[in-house]
Amino acid sequence: MNAQKIRGRAAQSNPKNRFERMYIDKSNPEFESYFAEDNGELQIKTEYFKDDSKSVISTNDSYDIFFDYSFNPYRGCEHGCIYCYARPTHEFLGFSSGTDFETKIMVKENAPRLLEEHFNNKNYVPDLIMFSGNTDCYQPVERKLKITRSALKICLKYKNPVSIITKNSLILRDVDILQELARLNLVSVVISITSLDKELLSKMEPRTSTPERRLKTIEEIAQNNIPVGVNVAPVIPGLNDHEIPEILNESSNSGAKFANYIILRLPLSVKELFIDWLQHEFPDRSAKILNRIRDIRGGKLNESEFGKRFKGEGELAEAIHDLFDLSCKKYGLNQTRIKLRTDLFHKKKDNQLKLF
């Protein structure tokens, strides 16, 4: 990649798609003039594409995830978190996991209708659906498109339980629907906080809500009697792991009742992107951080095995776990377990059937 920084984006390159045979290396000086702006800084505008997927629900059989179904109205994410484990999925669309993931967003305009069809399937058994199982359902374009809002209305209509995880305060727009779901014990919300360092987040998660705004979001959700918690994720050894107690303390003070954490994952091309970002933003600390990641990954930079991928292993991983656990106890988190209802679910029968 050339020395010019791409404004407002975490990824500074577009690594080769592992499924594509042809690749243009944009770092080649011959191509530089095609991407540079007059001010000497690069800027890539976000593009949106219609996604004609026939399903909006993803399933998983991983025992280390507490949900089986997830709802994903967007593919790609403008939040642009450099560490996002979903980046390689963009390669299945013919894009790169780098800047393409942040700037070429696939939109499932029919997501609410597809969700309703899923609920009406004769084989569907009522179960929790996680909103944002892959990319954030409240990324910036949701403010205009309101796909997630429409889908929440479908969940309320059918009384199907839903859990939401997001980094965006835009979720407050939908408090009215969340309140109705909460009255029936059909919803829980998780706000993801990676760091309370605003400068760090501006580099690592360039288009997400600020730490202050996320804490305020927790507070407002809690004040509306909606169950809310915090996800300290990802924990990056040597970069933000020392912040665990403060994040949990501030979240608890804001009204969070439960918490979780996830260790950094670097699958496939995310590894290359993260190393490039780390060496660019923290050149003096990059080697130390990478070595600490290897410490919790058995000498590797990534571990995909169930049971190990989220928490890591070894002395450092145990120390992080103990710090998290002790902090949760100190600040009154995870005192009770939230169990959402499934017994209220009911299908909406065709009006014509009511004539008989």
Secondary structure, DSSP 8 states (H G I E B T S, - for coil): --SS-BTT-S-------TT-S----TTSGGGHHHHB-TTS-B----EEEE---S--EEE---TTSS-SEEE-SEES-TT--TT-TTGGGGGGGT--SSHHHHHEEEE-TTHHHHHHHHHHSTT-----EEETSSS-TTSTTHHHH-HHHHHHHHHHHHT--EEEEES-GGGGGGHHHHHHHHHTT-EEEEEE-S-S-HHHHHHHSTTS--HHHHHHHHHHHHHTT--EEEEEEEE-TTTTGGGHHHHHHHHHHHT--EEEEEE----THHHHHHHHHHHHH-TTTHHHHHHHHHHHTTTSS---STTTTTT--SHHHHHHHHHHHHHHHHTT-SSS------TT------GGGGG-
